[in-house]
Amino acid sequence: MLFPRQKTFILDIDTLADPRVVQFLSLGLVNGRLILPQPTHAELDYVVQRAKENLNRVKQIPGLKVKLCPEIKTVEDMLRLAKKYRATIITIRPEVKAAADGLPVITTREICELFRPSYLPGTVIRVKVSKRGKERNEGIGYLEGGIKVVVENGGNAVGQEVEVVIQGGIDTEVGQVLFAKLRFEEVH
């Protein structure tokens, strides 16, 4: 195309209030037109205050043309504007994606999931065992990003960094939990 169409993005008030979104936008991965809600006192005071602070930061990001849109008050308003401007919505609210009916919506959780390390069964990692677990002789450690590691027979290794072999894992509401066993166990 000779004159490529500028990409348009829409954020809701809760997303604008989240400081992580400002950091994400500062990376320069998103450029073009950014349609933002006008913070009003209809929202909770702390949300309005943080949104106003972040709005000032977003306006300083090169490559973004910020347009304030006071008519964004509901999810339906945002979806209507996304359809009108062929925009992509960026949100922290999963219910927006559920209501999108085919419109492009990216949640911050999806962005985080893309960059979360995956630990397949058989992977060997090092983890510091920080406390005993609930089960007999179980140890608990944490990886960067708050990933919990439950170490079978790791209860005696509290305070030590050990090599473990991943056996499996689950995703919970509070984060990822990995199950592992010690790579090397002492023989008595």
N, C-alpha and C positions, 0 to 999 in steps of 0.2 A: 504494500500500500504506500502511496506517495505521502499521504498525511494520515499516519496511524491515529486511530481514535484513542483519546486519553482515557485511561482506566479510572473508574469511579468506585469509591468505597464508602460505606456508611457504618458508623458506630452508634450504639445506643448509649444512654447516659451512664449506666453501670459500667460499661466497658471503658468509656472515657475517664471514669473515676479511678480505674485500676492503674497504678503506676507502672506495672509490667508492660502494659500496652504502649505507653509512651516510650519505654526502652525498646520495645520491638519496632515501633515506627521509626525510631532514631537510627536503626540499623541500615535504613535506606532500601530495604527489600520491597517496600510498598511506596509507589510514587504515583502521582496523578492528582485527581480531585478527591478530597476527603469531606464528606458531608457529615456534620456533627450536630447533635441536638443543642439547643440553647439551654444551658442550665437555668432552671427556675426553682422557686421555692415549693413547687408541687412535690418534689422529691424530698427525701430525708436531708437534713441540714449538712451532715458530714459528707454525703454523696455530692451535694451541690458544691460544697467547698473544695473537695478533692477534684471534681470535674473542672471547676474554674481554674484551679492551679495547673492541672494537666493541659487544659485548653491553651493556656499561655505558653507552655512548653512545646506543644504540638505545632503552634503557629511559627515557631522558630526553626522547625525542621526543614532543611532544603529539599526541594523536589515535591513538596506537598502544597496544594492550593486548598486552603481551608474555607469551607462555606458553612456558616451557621444556619440551621434550619429550625426555627421555633415550632414548626408544625409537627415535629417528631415528638409525640407524646405517648404513643402506644406501639406495640409490636405491629399492629395492622398499618399504622402510619409508615413505619419503617419499611415494611414489605411493599407497600404501594409505591414509595419513592424508589426502592430498589428496582422494581419493575419499570417504572418511568425512565430512570436513568441507566438501566441495564447495569446496575451496580452490584458489587459483592459486599455482603454484610460481614463484618468482623465483630464477634460478640463473645462475652463470657457466659452468656445465658443459653443453655442447651435447649430450652423451650422455643427459642427463636428458630433454631434449625428445624425443630419438629413442625413448626407452623409454616415453614418457608414454601411448601408446595412446589418444589423444583427450582426455586431461586437459589443462586449461589450464596451459601453461608459457610463461613469458616469460624469454628469455635476456638478459643484460646486453648482449650483442652486438646483439641486435635493437633494444634501446632506443637504443644508440649510432647504429645505422644510420638510425633515424628522423630523427635530428637532424644527420646528416652532410650537408654541402652537396652538391648535385649540380651537376656542370659538364657541360653538354651541348655537343656540337660546335657551334662558332660563338660560344661565350661568350668575351668579352674580359675578361681579368683582368690584374692586375699581380703580378709575382713577382720577387724578388731572385735573380739567378743566383749561386749560391754556389761552384760548381766546374764543371770540365769533365766531360763525360760520357765514356763508353767509345767511342762512335762519333766519326767525324771532325766537328769543329766543333760538337759537341753540348754544350749547357749544362744543368746540373741546379740546380733551385731547390726550395724547400719552402714549402708553405702552412701556415697554422695547422692544428693537428691532425696534423701529420706527413705531409700529402699531398705526394708527390713529383711534381715537374713536370719532364719531359724536354723541353727546348726545342731544336727543330731550328734550326741555325745560330746558337745562342746561346753558343757557346764563347768568342767574343770579348767577351761582355758580363759576364764574371765580375766580381762586386763591384757590379754595377749593377742597378737595378730597371727592368724593361722591361715593356711591354705585350705580351701574347701572345694568340693565338687558339687555343682548345682544338680539337684535331682528334679526340680520342677518349680513352679511358681503360680501364684494367683494374683489377679488384680482385684483390689477392694476399693471401697469408697474413699478410704484414706490413703491409698497408695498401693504400690506393688509389694508383695511378700514373696521371698524366695526361700525354698527349702533346700538345705545342703547337708552334706556329711563331710567330716574331716577327711582330707586327702590322705594324711598319714596319721595313724593312731599309734600311741606308744604301746608296746607289748610288755606286760609285766611278768 
